[in-house]
Structures are given as C-alpha cells and as structure tokens.
Amino acid sequence: MKNIKEIPLLKFRLSTLICFCFIGIYLNNAWAQPEADKILTQLDKNYYYPQQTGLSKLQVRVRWQQLDVASGSGKFLRHPDFIFTWKLSGYTEFRDFKIVGDPNKYPRELILELKSQIKNYGELIIPLTLRQKFSKYSSQLTKEERGRESLLLSANSGIEPVQSYHLMINKRKMKIETIRFKQQFAPQNVNGMFRYKKLDNKWVIAESKSHFTMGELDFQEKSTYRYKKFDEIWLVHRIDQILKQGNKIVQSHRFKITDVRKTF
C-alpha cells in the first residue's frame, strides 16, 4: 500500500459550502433588522444542534480516508486518525483537532496541511447556529413567490473572507434550500443546494451539492452525511465527499466518527 506521505493534497478546502469558512460567536448591531433576525431564529429552531441537548464537552475519533486518484487503483488510503475535542464554557466554544499517535512520524508540512483541511470538519460534528455564523453580516430580506424568501447577507468589513451570502429559504418548511456566496479568494461563484432529513423532528443535512470555479476550471462537489444516535444525541457518523471536474474525480474523502465521549 502506498505510504500516506505520498498522497497529493489540493490546496483548497472541501466543504466550504457547509462550513461557511468563518466563525462568529456573539451577535452585534448588524442584527438590528428584526424581520431578518426572526427568520434566522426560526430556522435555528428547526435545525438539529447536538449542543442544544445540554452537551458541555465532546470528544470523538475521526478516521479519514482519501482516494488514491493518482494511481487510478480505486483504493482509499488512510490518513492519520485525529481526535476532535469540543467544549462549551459559558458563551465560549473551544474546538481542536489533534493527531493520534506520534506526529513526528510524518513530515511537518503534511501535518500542517492535514490539520488545515480537517479543522473545517469540526463544524460538521458540532455545527454553529445560523445566528452565530452570520453575526458579522448585515441583512436584506426580499420577498419571493411560492413560499420562498430570499435573504442577502453582506459583510460589515473588508476583512471577512466571504463577502456575501444569498440564501433561498423555504418558508413553509423553514429550511435553507440553496445558497450562493462570493468570497475574496478561490473558490469563486459558489452555488449549492441541500437535501435534508429529520432527526427528533428537526432538520439535518443529508446531502449537499455545490458548483464553483477555480481559475478557469469548473468543479462539482457532492457530500453525503449519515447520522447515528449516541445515547441522547445524534451525531454525524460518516461523511462521503466527491469532488469532480466534469466527469473526472479530482478528490474523494471518507470520514468516520468513532469512540464518542461526551459530558452533560
């Protein structure tokens, strides 16, 4: 089997669509608009968040495999396992990934690249609420026909990596159906859509599809999510991702969550 050191890694993040690429914990004056604030609050009430079950600490093991695209063998090669830790103290959240075992067994550049990629997946395990995600964005609500409503969120400063988000919301089912966003760096022209399922009568994302450009090339990404109940809470249990350029697979990843330890 090929050594993990030889696996090529693209220098951009998968799942930018779901992770949204930024974190905000406290609401600010951007949410002076009561109607938009109400929409996000209603959406958050309809989405499932593990931390809203009273969870205060979570630790899981993440197993990560990547398709060996270069050889064309169709085999998945294994990256080092990581331990993901999430803690809540008051209004402050702590999230961290650490490699399992001795990190000195691997080149430092590889470890840095792996941590750079996997850190975004922490939000798929413990998602930020929508109000948290959009705390640094001002909003404009536009009425649409057939039970859909459009919410445009624009960055309040030029330092945010994502300049604007455009959400299309199903008002009857209170869920986000599609998203478009513009950011300062690649990927550009990101358009995505979601398919959902319900857990404990709340929405979780079962599948996401996105289209975006990198330079002059067009890419398509598909991610599927499987969930498992660990005592009182549901957690994403497996994530499968495929990134394509046309009909060619550029990257494919598999993530599996095991060894769940939690505190309430």
C-alpha positions as CSV (number, residue, x, y, z in Angstrom):
1,M,0.0,0.0,0.0
2,K,1.2,3.5,-0.8
3,N,2.5,5.5,2.1
4,I,0.3,8.3,3.3
5,K,3.2,10.7,2.8
6,E,2.8,10.3,-1.0
7,I,-0.9,11.3,-1.2
8,P,-1.3,14.6,-3.1
9,L,-3.4,17.2,-1.4
10,L,-5.1,20.1,-3.2
11,K,-4.6,23.5,-1.7
12,F,-8.2,24.3,-1.1
13,R,-10.9,23.3,1.3
14,L,-13.6,20.8,0.6
15,S,-17.0,21.5,2.2
16,T,-16.7,25.3,2.0
17,L,-20.4,25.2,1.3
18,I,-21.3,23.7,4.7
19,C,-18.5,25.1,6.9
20,F,-19.0,28.6,5.6
21,C,-15.3,29.3,6.3
22,F,-15.7,31.6,9.3
23,I,-16.7,31.7,12.9
24,G,-18.6,34.2,15.0
25,I,-19.9,33.7,18.5
26,Y,-21.6,36.9,19.6
27,L,-24.4,38.9,17.8
28,N,-23.7,42.5,17.1
29,N,-25.6,45.5,15.9
30,A,-25.8,44.0,12.4
31,W,-28.9,42.3,13.6
32,A,-30.9,45.5,14.2
33,Q,-33.2,44.2,11.4
34,P,-36.0,42.4,13.4
35,E,-37.5,40.6,10.4
36,A,-34.2,39.0,9.3
37,D,-33.3,38.2,12.9
38,K,-36.7,36.5,13.3
39,I,-36.1,34.4,10.1
40,L,-32.7,33.1,11.4
41,T,-34.1,32.4,14.8
42,Q,-37.0,30.3,13.3
43,L,-34.5,28.4,11.1
44,D,-32.3,27.6,14.1
45,K,-35.3,26.3,16.0
46,N,-36.0,23.9,13.1
47,Y,-32.4,22.7,12.7
48,Y,-30.8,20.0,14.9
49,Y,-27.8,21.1,17.1
50,P,-26.2,18.4,19.3
51,Q,-25.0,21.1,21.8
52,Q,-28.6,22.2,22.5
53,T,-29.3,18.9,24.3
54,G,-27.3,20.1,27.2
55,L,-23.9,18.9,26.0
56,S,-20.9,20.6,27.5
57,K,-18.0,18.5,26.2
58,L,-17.5,16.1,23.4
59,Q,-14.5,14.1,22.2
60,V,-14.5,11.8,19.2
61,R,-12.0,10.0,17.0
62,V,-12.1,10.9,13.3
63,R,-10.9,8.3,10.7
64,W,-10.1,9.8,7.4
65,Q,-9.5,8.1,4.1
66,Q,-8.6,9.6,0.7
67,L,-9.0,8.1,-2.7
68,D,-5.7,7.4,-4.4
69,V,-6.6,9.3,-7.6
70,A,-3.0,9.4,-8.9
71,S,-2.6,5.6,-9.3
72,G,-6.1,5.0,-10.6
73,S,-6.3,1.9,-8.4
74,G,-9.7,2.9,-6.9
75,K,-8.3,2.2,-3.4
76,F,-8.8,4.5,-0.4
77,L,-5.6,5.3,1.6
78,R,-5.8,6.2,5.2
79,H,-4.6,9.4,6.7
80,P,-3.6,9.5,10.4
81,D,-6.6,9.5,12.8
82,F,-7.5,12.7,14.6
83,I,-9.1,13.4,18.0
84,F,-11.7,16.2,17.8
85,T,-12.5,18.0,21.1
86,W,-15.3,20.4,21.6
87,K,-16.0,22.2,24.9
88,L,-18.5,24.8,26.0
89,S,-17.8,27.2,28.8
90,G,-20.4,29.9,29.3
91,Y,-20.7,31.5,25.8
92,T,-17.3,30.4,24.7
93,E,-16.7,27.4,22.5
94,F,-13.4,25.5,22.2
95,R,-12.7,23.3,19.1
96,D,-9.5,21.5,18.4
97,F,-8.1,18.6,16.3
98,K,-5.0,16.6,17.4
99,I,-3.3,13.8,15.5
100,V,-3.4,10.4,17.2
101,G,-0.1,8.9,18.0
102,D,3.4,10.4,17.4
103,P,3.2,13.3,14.9
104,N,7.0,13.1,14.4
105,K,6.4,10.0,12.2
106,Y,5.1,12.4,9.5
107,P,6.6,15.4,7.7
108,R,5.8,18.6,9.4
109,E,4.4,20.1,6.1
110,L,2.0,17.2,5.8
111,I,0.7,17.5,9.4
112,L,0.1,21.2,8.9
113,E,-1.8,20.6,5.6
114,L,-3.9,17.8,7.2
115,K,-4.8,19.9,10.2
116,S,-5.6,22.8,7.9
117,Q,-8.1,20.7,5.9
118,I,-9.6,18.7,8.8
119,K,-10.3,21.7,11.1
120,N,-13.2,22.7,9.0
121,Y,-15.0,19.4,9.7
122,G,-15.4,20.2,13.3
123,E,-18.4,22.3,12.4
124,L,-20.0,19.3,10.7
125,I,-19.7,17.4,14.1
126,I,-20.9,20.3,16.3
127,P,-22.5,22.9,13.9
128,L,-22.5,26.6,14.6
129,T,-26.0,28.0,14.7
130,L,-27.0,30.3,11.8
131,R,-27.1,33.3,14.2
132,Q,-23.6,32.5,15.2
133,K,-22.4,32.1,11.6
134,F,-23.8,35.4,10.4
135,S,-23.1,37.5,13.4
136,K,-20.7,39.8,11.4
137,Y,-23.1,40.3,8.5
138,S,-25.9,42.8,7.8
139,S,-29.0,41.6,6.0
140,Q,-31.6,42.4,3.4
141,L,-34.8,40.3,3.2
142,T,-36.6,40.1,-0.2
143,K,-40.0,38.5,-0.6
144,E,-40.3,35.8,-3.2
145,E,-43.2,33.9,-4.7
146,R,-44.4,30.3,-4.0
147,G,-43.4,30.3,-0.3
148,R,-39.8,31.1,-0.8
149,E,-37.9,34.1,0.7
150,S,-34.5,35.4,-0.2
151,L,-32.0,36.6,2.4
152,L,-28.9,38.5,1.4
153,L,-26.2,38.8,4.0
154,S,-23.3,41.2,3.4
155,A,-20.0,41.6,5.3
156,N,-19.7,44.7,7.5
157,S,-16.0,44.9,6.9
158,G,-13.5,44.1,4.2
159,I,-11.6,41.6,6.3
160,E,-14.2,38.8,6.1
161,P,-13.1,36.1,3.6
162,V,-16.7,35.7,2.4
163,Q,-18.2,39.0,1.1
164,S,-21.8,38.0,0.9
165,Y,-24.2,35.1,1.2
166,H,-27.5,34.7,-0.6
167,L,-29.9,32.2,1.0
168,M,-33.1,30.9,-0.5
169,I,-35.4,29.9,2.3
170,N,-38.5,27.6,2.2
171,K,-40.8,29.5,4.5
172,R,-43.4,26.7,4.9
173,K,-40.8,24.0,5.9
174,M,-38.4,26.6,7.4
175,K,-35.2,25.3,5.9
176,I,-32.5,26.7,3.6
177,E,-32.8,25.2,0.1
178,T,-30.0,26.9,-1.8
179,I,-27.0,29.1,-1.1
180,R,-24.8,31.3,-3.2
181,F,-21.8,33.2,-1.9
182,K,-19.0,35.4,-3.0
183,Q,-15.6,35.5,-1.4
184,Q,-12.3,37.2,-1.9
185,F,-10.3,34.0,-2.7
186,A,-10.9,30.8,-4.6
187,P,-13.2,29.0,-5.0
188,Q,-15.4,31.6,-6.7
189,N,-19.1,31.6,-7.9
190,V,-20.1,29.0,-5.4
191,N,-23.7,27.7,-5.8
192,G,-25.1,25.0,-3.6
193,M,-28.2,23.1,-2.7
194,F,-29.2,20.9,0.2
195,R,-31.3,17.7,0.8
196,Y,-32.5,17.2,4.3
197,K,-33.9,14.5,6.6
198,K,-35.4,14.8,10.1
199,L,-33.9,13.6,13.4
200,D,-36.1,14.1,16.5
201,N,-38.4,16.2,14.3
202,K,-35.6,18.6,13.3
203,W,-33.7,19.1,10.0
204,V,-30.2,17.8,9.4
205,I,-28.4,17.9,6.1
206,A,-28.4,14.5,4.4
207,E,-26.7,15.7,1.2
208,S,-25.2,18.8,-0.3
209,K,-24.2,19.6,-3.8
210,S,-22.2,22.6,-5.0
211,H,-20.7,24.0,-8.2
212,F,-17.8,26.5,-8.2
213,T,-14.9,27.7,-10.2
214,M,-11.1,27.6,-9.5
215,G,-9.3,29.8,-12.0
216,E,-10.9,28.9,-15.3
217,L,-12.0,25.4,-14.3
218,D,-15.5,24.3,-13.1
219,F,-15.9,21.9,-10.3
220,Q,-18.8,19.9,-8.7
221,E,-18.8,18.6,-5.2
222,K,-21.2,16.2,-3.6
223,S,-21.2,15.3,0.1
224,T,-23.5,12.8,1.9
225,Y,-24.0,12.6,5.6
226,R,-25.0,9.7,7.8
227,Y,-26.1,10.0,11.4
228,K,-26.0,7.8,14.4
229,K,-27.6,8.3,17.9
230,F,-25.1,8.0,20.8
231,D,-27.4,7.7,23.8
232,E,-29.3,11.1,24.0
233,I,-27.7,12.9,21.0
234,W,-27.4,12.4,17.2
235,L,-24.0,13.0,15.6
236,V,-22.9,12.8,12.1
237,H,-21.4,9.3,11.9
238,R,-20.0,9.2,8.3
239,I,-19.2,11.8,5.6
240,D,-18.5,10.9,2.0
241,Q,-17.3,13.5,-0.4
242,I,-16.5,13.5,-4.1
243,L,-15.0,16.4,-6.0
244,K,-15.2,16.3,-9.8
245,Q,-14.1,18.4,-12.7
246,G,-16.5,17.3,-15.4
247,N,-16.6,13.5,-15.2
248,K,-13.2,13.2,-13.7
249,I,-12.8,12.6,-10.0
250,V,-10.3,15.1,-8.5
251,Q,-10.6,14.1,-4.9
252,S,-12.7,11.8,-2.8
253,H,-12.7,11.6,1.0
254,R,-14.4,9.4,3.6
255,F,-14.7,10.4,7.3
256,K,-16.0,8.2,10.1
257,I,-16.7,9.2,13.7
258,T,-15.9,6.7,16.4
259,D,-15.1,6.5,20.1
260,V,-17.6,9.1,21.2
261,R,-17.1,10.5,24.7
262,K,-19.5,13.2,26.0
263,T,-20.4,15.2,29.1
264,F,-23.6,16.9,30.0
